[in-house]
Amino acid sequence: MLETKPHPRPIRIPALRCRVAREHSVCTLLLTCLWLLSACKPREDPWIEPRPIPAGYDFPGNREEIQQWADTWNTARITSKAWNLWAGLQADSGQVYPGTRLPMPVWDTWNGEELFPAPGQPAPDLSRRKAAHAFHGPRQFHHPATTGQDVTPTEQVVSFNKFNPEMAAYLTQGHPVSAGGPPYFYNQFTSLAALNIQWPANTPIARRAVQQAPYTAPSAGNPGSAAMELKPVLYLVKKRQPTPVPVWRGIEDSLNSGSTCTPEQQALDKCHPTPSLWLTCAIVDPTAPADAPIAEATAEQIQGVAQLIAEANNASPGAPVFSCQRYLHAPLSALYSFQMTAAEARAFNSTSIEGLKAEAGDSAVLTAMHVNTKELVNWTWQTFWWQPGSDAPDDFPGSKKGMTDKVTGAGRNYAMCTAYNQTQGTGSSKMVVCFNPYLETSPGIPKGIQSNCMTCHGTAAVGSAFVNTASSPPATWAPQTPSYPCDYEAPIDFATYTWLTGFTSTDFSWAIPADPQPLPQNPNNLPLAGTLNCP
């Protein structure tokens, strides 16, 4: 008797020859053949095993050496390291996306926001994750304590967080403040609030902090390890229809930039060139050959997306989804992407985006990714965004320059900037500017186009009092957090930063105070901490 079992590879069945005969057994044999072929069809495992970045990509590096690069502003070494890290993230994990059987990069095997279960739910399984992605709008668009500006993104941009195995373990383990004390869990809001409550009133700001995320230096016979967080940002490309994706070409290449992004307007924080205002778009074509070049779009190709753009913009009167005036044409292979299942398409559509709607088989294309690693005490910071064709004018805020040979394929179509220090070296007062055009141009982020990752994330913290973060019922309660920095004119001393008074710093991670599941009711009714807000 042939016993069939799930197998990761196709099982080859010896050819069954059904001879023509008058006997009824011939029909029985034919039916048996068909049943065997159906039963032995390979079944795709819906579970993914998190994989580390393989050797050969300079991760993790030596903390003292990297800190020296940051202190001396050795941009050549920093840039090379960041590009090698990008290549390691995109390395083949040996696993595949269900449905398409296309290779899955290392970064997409990692656990995501399932590490933050709802109260009463079982602890997450760190050894595997479901293949499906949980989409939501980028949370910095709706930070609980921002400038107070009303933010209604009209972008086709969705996001989720990813955590490498070391960071996943750190987030889900209990951390006592002192030996023998109760453990506090950084993936639960009630536990974070309790951690903040337990500090004595005279505890210095520098000591009101979670335990630092893990780092082990590489040594002889030990490859070392370091925690890492990612924020992938994705756009929608239809499965059979060329679809426009906005392309960053600098502040001046955005709608009405001459009046909204003057130096005076920038000083007043009125310049927010979001992707919906960008004048250059790439027509990403799923029907084009994989080896088709990135080139200027033809009139016919432009006409082919005119109706789709009109439909998206008509769905959002007064706030365009697309402002395209100049076009490139690119094959789908020019970006990292994966096909969405029906469930993923529904999750994509459930976000607060407007315009295009996803269907099963459509592609989620990677347009940007924040990457931070615990290789430095203040973490290393690099952010990547899709930059087909030429770099933005003046390489602002970054470029494809210095890319190493380890970066291959679609990865070579992304630009990058880094922030391994708040200033351009320890002896400089000139602030680093490094932001992601797909994210930090949002009006919910003060002075986003003047920002850098380290300064912003250094203010990440969580309080004890809860606030209702829902704009309409039902209520969703989350702990109070401080505002993002109001400006980036000078570096912040995080050990004495007064805005952190009454809060617990979360080791540069905004995921800790943002990703746990909100509560349906206020658990403690404590008064809000007296915190400052940007004018």
matplotlib code that plots the C-alpha trace (Angstrom):
import matplotlib.pyplot as plt

x = [0.0, 1.4, 1.3, 1.4, 2.9, 3.5, 7.0, 8.8, 9.7, 7.6, 7.3, 7.9, 5.4, 6.4, 4.4, 1.3, 0.4, -3.3, -3.9, -7.0, -9.2, -12.9, -12.7, -14.2, -10.8, -9.4, -11.6, -10.8, -7.1, -7.5, -9.3, -6.6, -3.9, -5.6, -6.1, -2.5, -1.3, -3.6, -2.7, 1.0, 0.9, 3.5, 1.9, 3.4, 4.3, 2.6, 5.2, 8.5, 11.6, 13.6, 17.1, 20.1, 22.1, 24.7, 28.4, 30.2, 28.2, 30.2, 27.5, 27.9, 30.9, 33.2, 31.5, 34.7, 35.8, 32.4, 32.2, 35.6, 34.2, 31.3, 33.4, 35.8, 33.1, 34.7, 31.8, 33.7, 33.8, 30.3, 28.8, 30.5, 29.3, 25.7, 25.6, 27.0, 24.2, 21.7, 23.0, 22.9, 19.3, 18.4, 20.4, 18.5, 17.1, 16.6, 12.9, 10.2, 7.0, 4.0, 2.1, 4.9, 7.7, 10.0, 13.0, 12.4, 15.1, 16.5, 14.7, 11.3, 11.8, 11.9, 9.2, 7.1, 4.3, 3.0, 5.7, 3.1, 0.1, -3.1, -3.7, -4.6, -3.2, -0.4, 3.2, 4.6, 6.6, 10.0, 11.0, 8.6, 6.1, 3.0, 3.8, 1.2, 2.1, 0.2, 0.0, -0.8, -0.1, 3.3, 2.8, 4.8, 2.1, -0.2, 2.2, 0.1, 2.2, 3.1, 2.6, -1.1, -1.5, -4.3, -2.6, -4.6, -2.1, -3.2, -0.3, -0.3, 2.2, 1.8, 4.3, 5.1, 8.0, 10.5, 12.9, 15.9, 16.0, 18.1, 15.7, 12.7, 14.0, 14.8, 11.2, 9.5, 11.6, 11.0, 13.5, 13.7, 15.0, 17.0, 18.0, 15.0, 12.6, 9.5, 10.1, 8.8, 7.9, 8.6, 5.9, 3.0, 1.6, 0.5, 4.0, 5.6, 3.4, 4.2, 7.9, 7.6, 5.5, 8.1, 10.9, 11.5, 10.6, 14.3, 15.5, 17.7, 16.5, 19.5, 18.5, 14.8, 15.4, 14.7, 17.6, 19.7, 19.1, 21.7, 25.1, 27.9, 31.2, 32.6, 35.7, 37.8, 35.4, 32.4, 30.6, 28.9, 25.4, 23.4, 19.8, 18.2, 14.9, 13.5, 10.6, 9.8, 7.5, 5.5, 3.4, 0.9, 1.5, -1.5, -0.9, -1.7, -1.6, 1.3, 1.0, 2.6, 4.9, 6.2, 9.9, 11.9, 13.8, 14.3, 12.1, 11.9, 10.3, 7.1, 3.9, 3.8, 7.3, 8.1, 5.5, 5.4, 9.1, 10.9, 13.6, 11.0, 8.4, 10.9, 11.8, 8.1, 7.8, 5.4, 7.4, 6.2, 6.7, 4.9, 5.0, 1.6, 3.0, 6.1, 6.1, 8.2, 6.7, 7.9, 5.4, 6.1, 5.1, 4.4, 4.0, 7.5, 10.4, 12.5, 15.6, 13.8, 15.8, 14.7, 14.1, 12.0, 8.4, 6.9, 3.7, 1.9, 3.1, 2.0, -1.4, -1.7, -1.8, -3.8, -7.2, -5.8, -4.3, -7.6, -9.6, -7.3, -7.3, -11.1, -11.4, -9.7, -10.9, -8.8, -5.9, -4.2, -2.9, -0.6, 0.9, 2.9, 4.1, 7.3, 7.5, 10.0, 9.2, 10.5, 9.9, 8.6, 12.0, 13.5, 12.1, 11.9, 8.3, 6.0, 2.6, -0.2, -2.7, -6.4, -6.0, -3.0, -4.9, -7.7, -5.2, -3.6, -7.0, -7.9, -5.2, -6.0, -4.6, -6.8, -6.9, -5.9, -7.2, -5.3, -6.5, -5.1, -2.1, -1.2, 2.4, 3.6, 6.7, 9.4, 9.9, 11.8, 13.2, 14.6, 17.4, 18.9, 21.4, 22.7, 26.3, 26.6, 25.2, 23.1, 22.5, 23.6, 21.1, 20.7, 17.6, 17.0, 14.5, 13.8, 15.7, 15.4, 17.6, 19.6, 20.0, 18.2, 19.8, 22.7, 22.4, 19.8, 19.3, 21.4, 22.4, 23.6, 27.2, 29.7, 27.5, 29.6, 29.7, 27.9, 24.7, 23.1, 19.9, 17.0, 19.0, 21.2, 18.2, 17.9, 19.6, 20.7, 21.8, 23.3, 23.3, 25.9, 26.1, 23.9, 26.7, 29.2, 31.8, 32.5, 34.3, 31.6, 28.5, 27.0, 24.0, 23.6, 20.5, 19.3, 15.6, 13.5, 11.6, 8.7, 8.3, 9.7, 8.1, 4.8, 3.3, 3.0, 6.7, 8.2, 11.0, 11.1, 13.3, 15.9, 15.8, 18.1, 17.3, 19.5, 18.1, 14.5, 14.8, 16.8, 13.6, 11.6, 10.0, 6.9, 4.9, 2.4, -0.8, -2.9, -4.4, -7.1, -5.5, -8.7, -10.2, -13.6, -15.2, -14.2, -11.5, -7.9, -5.8, -2.0, 0.6, 1.5, 4.8, 6.8, 6.7, 9.2, 12.0, 10.7, 13.9, 17.3, 19.4, 21.7, 22.4, 20.3, 21.9, 19.6, 20.8, 19.4, 16.7, 13.9, 11.2, 11.9, 11.0, 8.4, 9.0, 11.1, 13.4, 13.1, 16.6, 16.0, 13.1, 9.8, 8.5, 8.4, 5.9, 4.0, 3.6, 2.0, -1.7, -3.8, -6.3, -10.1, -10.2, -7.9, -6.2, -5.1, -6.7, -3.5, -3.0, -0.9, 2.7, 3.5, 5.3, 6.2, 4.8, 6.1, 4.5]
y = [0.0, 3.4, 5.8, 9.5, 12.1, 15.8, 16.4, 19.6, 18.4, 16.7, 12.9, 11.2, 8.4, 5.6, 5.7, 3.5, 1.9, 1.2, -1.4, -1.2, -4.2, -5.1, -5.8, -3.3, -3.3, -1.0, 1.9, 1.2, 1.4, 4.7, 6.2, 4.9, 6.6, 9.9, 9.7, 8.9, 11.8, 14.2, 12.8, 13.1, 16.7, 18.6, 20.6, 23.9, 24.4, 27.6, 27.9, 29.8, 29.2, 32.4, 32.4, 34.5, 36.6, 34.1, 34.5, 36.7, 40.0, 41.6, 41.1, 41.5, 43.8, 44.8, 47.5, 49.3, 49.5, 50.7, 53.3, 54.6, 55.0, 56.9, 59.1, 60.0, 60.2, 57.5, 57.4, 55.1, 52.3, 53.0, 53.0, 49.7, 48.1, 49.3, 48.0, 44.6, 44.5, 45.2, 42.4, 40.0, 40.8, 39.9, 36.7, 33.5, 31.9, 28.5, 28.9, 29.9, 32.0, 29.7, 29.8, 31.2, 29.0, 32.0, 32.3, 34.1, 36.5, 36.2, 39.3, 38.0, 34.8, 36.8, 37.1, 40.2, 41.7, 38.2, 38.7, 41.0, 38.8, 40.1, 39.7, 36.2, 34.7, 32.1, 33.2, 33.4, 30.6, 32.0, 28.9, 29.6, 32.1, 31.9, 32.7, 35.5, 39.2, 41.5, 44.9, 48.2, 51.9, 53.2, 54.0, 57.1, 58.6, 58.4, 58.8, 59.5, 62.6, 64.5, 68.0, 67.7, 68.0, 65.9, 63.2, 61.4, 59.6, 59.1, 56.9, 53.3, 52.5, 49.9, 48.5, 46.0, 45.5, 42.6, 41.4, 39.0, 36.0, 37.8, 40.7, 38.4, 36.6, 39.9, 41.2, 38.1, 37.2, 38.6, 41.1, 41.7, 45.2, 43.5, 40.0, 38.1, 40.8, 40.4, 40.0, 42.7, 41.9, 44.4, 43.0, 43.7, 47.2, 46.4, 45.1, 48.1, 50.4, 48.5, 48.8, 52.6, 52.8, 50.9, 53.5, 55.5, 59.2, 60.3, 57.8, 59.6, 59.7, 57.7, 54.8, 54.8, 52.4, 48.9, 46.5, 47.0, 44.7, 41.9, 42.2, 39.7, 40.7, 38.3, 36.5, 33.4, 30.6, 32.7, 34.6, 37.0, 38.3, 41.5, 42.5, 44.0, 45.7, 46.4, 48.4, 47.3, 49.7, 48.3, 49.5, 47.7, 46.6, 44.9, 41.4, 41.9, 45.7, 48.1, 50.2, 53.6, 53.8, 57.3, 57.8, 60.3, 63.0, 65.5, 68.1, 70.3, 67.4, 67.5, 69.3, 73.0, 72.7, 76.3, 77.6, 74.9, 74.1, 77.4, 77.8, 79.8, 77.1, 74.5, 76.4, 76.6, 72.8, 73.3, 71.3, 67.7, 66.3, 63.0, 60.3, 61.3, 64.7, 63.4, 64.4, 61.4, 57.9, 54.5, 52.4, 49.0, 46.4, 42.8, 41.9, 43.1, 40.6, 40.2, 41.5, 44.6, 47.8, 50.7, 53.4, 56.5, 55.4, 55.7, 57.6, 54.3, 53.1, 56.3, 56.2, 52.6, 53.8, 57.0, 55.4, 53.7, 57.0, 58.8, 56.2, 56.4, 60.2, 60.4, 58.2, 60.9, 64.3, 67.2, 65.0, 63.2, 59.7, 60.3, 63.5, 61.9, 64.2, 62.3, 58.6, 55.7, 52.2, 49.2, 45.5, 44.0, 42.3, 45.8, 45.6, 43.0, 41.8, 38.9, 38.0, 38.5, 35.8, 36.7, 37.1, 39.4, 41.4, 41.9, 43.0, 45.4, 46.9, 47.2, 49.8, 53.5, 54.0, 55.3, 54.7, 51.3, 48.1, 44.8, 41.4, 37.9, 37.6, 41.3, 42.1, 43.9, 45.6, 46.8, 50.5, 51.3, 49.7, 51.1, 48.9, 49.3, 47.0, 46.8, 46.8, 50.2, 51.1, 53.8, 51.3, 51.6, 53.3, 52.8, 53.3, 52.2, 53.3, 52.3, 54.7, 53.4, 55.2, 58.2, 59.3, 62.3, 65.8, 66.4, 62.8, 64.0, 62.4, 59.6, 57.7, 54.4, 55.5, 53.2, 50.1, 46.9, 44.0, 41.8, 43.7, 42.0, 41.9, 44.2, 45.3, 47.5, 49.7, 51.1, 54.2, 54.5, 56.9, 56.2, 57.8, 56.1, 59.4, 62.4, 64.7, 64.2, 62.9, 63.7, 66.9, 68.3, 70.4, 69.7, 67.4, 64.3, 64.3, 60.9, 60.2, 57.9, 59.8, 57.2, 57.7, 60.9, 63.3, 62.7, 65.8, 63.7, 63.8, 67.2, 68.5, 65.1, 66.2, 67.5, 64.5, 61.6, 58.1, 58.2, 61.4, 60.4, 56.9, 58.1, 59.6, 56.4, 55.8, 54.5, 55.9, 54.5, 56.4, 55.2, 57.2, 56.2, 56.0, 55.4, 58.2, 56.5, 53.7, 51.1, 52.5, 51.2, 52.1, 52.3, 53.9, 57.5, 58.2, 61.4, 63.4, 63.0, 65.7, 69.1, 69.9, 68.6, 71.7, 70.1, 66.6, 65.3, 64.1, 61.2, 60.7, 64.1, 64.8, 66.5, 65.2, 61.7, 62.8, 60.3, 57.8, 54.7, 54.8, 51.7, 51.4, 53.4, 51.1, 52.8, 49.3, 48.6, 51.4, 51.0, 47.4, 45.6, 45.0, 47.9, 47.3, 47.8, 49.6, 51.9, 49.5, 52.1, 55.5, 57.3, 61.0, 61.7, 62.7, 66.3, 66.1, 68.7, 68.9, 70.7, 74.1]
z = [0.0, -1.0, 2.0, 1.0, 3.3, 3.0, 1.5, 0.8, -2.7, -5.4, -5.0, -8.3, -9.0, -11.4, -14.5, -14.2, -17.5, -17.8, -20.5, -22.6, -21.8, -21.6, -17.8, -15.4, -13.6, -16.3, -15.2, -11.6, -12.4, -14.2, -11.3, -8.9, -11.1, -10.9, -7.2, -6.6, -8.7, -6.8, -3.3, -4.0, -5.1, -3.0, -0.2, 0.7, 4.4, 5.7, 8.4, 8.0, 10.1, 11.0, 9.6, 10.6, 8.2, 6.8, 7.2, 4.7, 5.2, 8.0, 10.6, 13.4, 13.4, 16.3, 18.3, 19.2, 15.6, 14.4, 17.1, 16.0, 12.4, 13.8, 16.0, 13.2, 10.6, 8.4, 5.9, 3.5, 6.1, 7.4, 3.8, 2.9, 6.1, 5.5, 1.9, 3.0, 5.6, 2.9, 0.9, 3.8, 4.5, 0.9, 0.9, 0.0, 3.1, 1.5, 1.9, -0.5, -0.7, -0.7, -4.0, -6.2, -4.8, -5.3, -3.0, 0.3, 1.5, 5.0, 6.4, 5.5, 7.5, 10.7, 13.3, 13.2, 15.2, 16.2, 19.0, 20.6, 21.4, 22.8, 26.6, 27.4, 24.2, 24.2, 24.0, 20.5, 18.9, 18.1, 16.1, 13.3, 11.9, 9.7, 6.1, 5.9, 6.5, 8.8, 7.1, 8.7, 8.0, 9.2, 12.9, 12.8, 10.6, 13.7, 16.7, 19.8, 20.6, 17.5, 16.2, 16.4, 12.7, 11.2, 9.1, 6.5, 4.2, 0.6, -0.1, -1.2, 1.5, 4.2, 6.7, 9.4, 11.7, 11.6, 14.4, 14.0, 16.3, 18.9, 19.1, 19.1, 22.1, 23.9, 23.3, 24.6, 27.6, 31.1, 32.4, 36.2, 37.2, 40.1, 41.0, 42.4, 41.3, 39.2, 35.4, 33.1, 29.5, 26.7, 24.5, 26.8, 27.6, 31.2, 32.0, 30.5, 32.5, 35.7, 34.9, 34.7, 37.9, 40.0, 39.6, 42.8, 42.3, 42.4, 39.8, 37.3, 33.7, 32.5, 34.8, 33.9, 31.0, 29.8, 29.7, 26.6, 23.6, 23.2, 21.5, 21.5, 19.9, 17.3, 18.3, 17.4, 17.0, 17.8, 15.0, 17.6, 17.5, 17.6, 17.9, 14.7, 13.9, 10.4, 9.1, 5.5, 3.6, 0.7, -2.3, -4.4, -8.0, -9.7, -10.9, -14.6, -14.9, -15.0, -11.9, -11.0, -8.0, -6.9, -7.2, -5.0, -7.0, -4.2, -2.5, -5.7, -7.6, -5.5, -6.2, -5.3, -3.7, -4.8, -2.4, 0.3, 0.7, 0.7, 3.4, 5.4, 5.1, 6.1, 9.2, 10.1, 9.5, 6.6, 4.0, 3.9, 0.3, 0.8, -2.0, -3.2, -4.2, -6.1, -9.8, -11.0, -11.0, -12.2, -14.2, -12.6, -15.2, -14.2, -17.8, -18.9, -19.2, -16.1, -17.9, -19.3, -18.5, -16.4, -18.9, -19.7, -20.3, -23.8, -24.5, -24.9, -21.5, -19.9, -21.5, -20.1, -16.5, -17.0, -16.1, -13.0, -11.8, -12.5, -10.6, -7.6, -7.5, -8.0, -4.9, -2.9, -4.0, -2.9, -1.8, -4.8, -4.5, -7.5, -8.9, -11.6, -14.4, -15.5, -15.9, -15.9, -16.9, -14.9, -14.8, -11.6, -11.1, -10.5, -6.9, -4.2, -4.1, -3.1, -4.3, -1.8, -0.8, -0.5, 3.3, 2.8, 0.2, 2.7, 5.4, 2.9, 2.2, 5.8, 6.4, 6.3, 2.7, -0.1, -3.8, -5.2, -3.8, -3.5, -4.8, -4.4, -6.7, -6.6, -5.6, -2.5, -3.6, -1.2, -1.6, 1.6, 4.7, 8.0, 9.4, 12.8, 14.6, 18.2, 17.0, 18.7, 22.1, 20.4, 17.5, 13.9, 11.6, 7.9, 5.7, 2.1, -0.5, -4.1, -6.4, -10.0, -12.5, -11.3, -7.7, -6.4, -6.9, -4.5, -3.3, -0.8, 1.6, 0.2, -2.9, -4.4, -4.1, -2.4, -3.1, -2.7, -5.0, -2.5, -3.4, -6.4, -8.5, -7.5, -4.4, -6.7, -7.4, -3.9, -2.4, 1.2, 3.9, 7.4, 10.8, 13.0, 15.1, 15.7, 14.4, 11.6, 14.1, 17.7, 16.9, 14.7, 15.5, 12.1, 12.4, 10.3, 8.0, 7.2, 6.6, 4.4, 1.8, 1.9, 5.7, 7.2, 4.8, 6.6, 8.3, 11.5, 11.9, 13.0, 10.7, 9.0, 6.1, 8.6, 10.8, 11.5, 12.8, 16.0, 17.4, 16.7, 18.2, 21.2, 22.5, 22.4, 25.8, 27.5, 30.4, 33.0, 32.1, 29.2, 26.4, 24.0, 20.5, 18.6, 16.6, 16.9, 19.0, 20.1, 22.4, 22.1, 25.1, 25.0, 27.3, 26.9, 25.0, 24.6, 21.4, 18.6, 18.7, 17.5, 15.6, 14.8, 15.4, 18.0, 19.4, 22.3, 25.5, 26.1, 29.7, 30.7, 28.1, 30.1, 27.8, 29.2, 32.7, 34.0, 31.2, 30.8, 27.8, 25.5, 24.1, 20.9, 20.0, 19.0, 18.4, 22.2, 23.0, 19.8, 18.8, 21.8, 21.5, 22.8, 25.6, 25.3, 28.7, 30.6, 33.1, 35.7, 35.1, 36.1, 35.2, 32.2, 32.7, 32.2, 28.8, 26.3, 22.8, 19.7, 19.1]

ax = plt.figure().add_subplot(projection="3d")
ax.plot(x, y, z, "-o")
ax.set_aspect("equal")
plt.show()
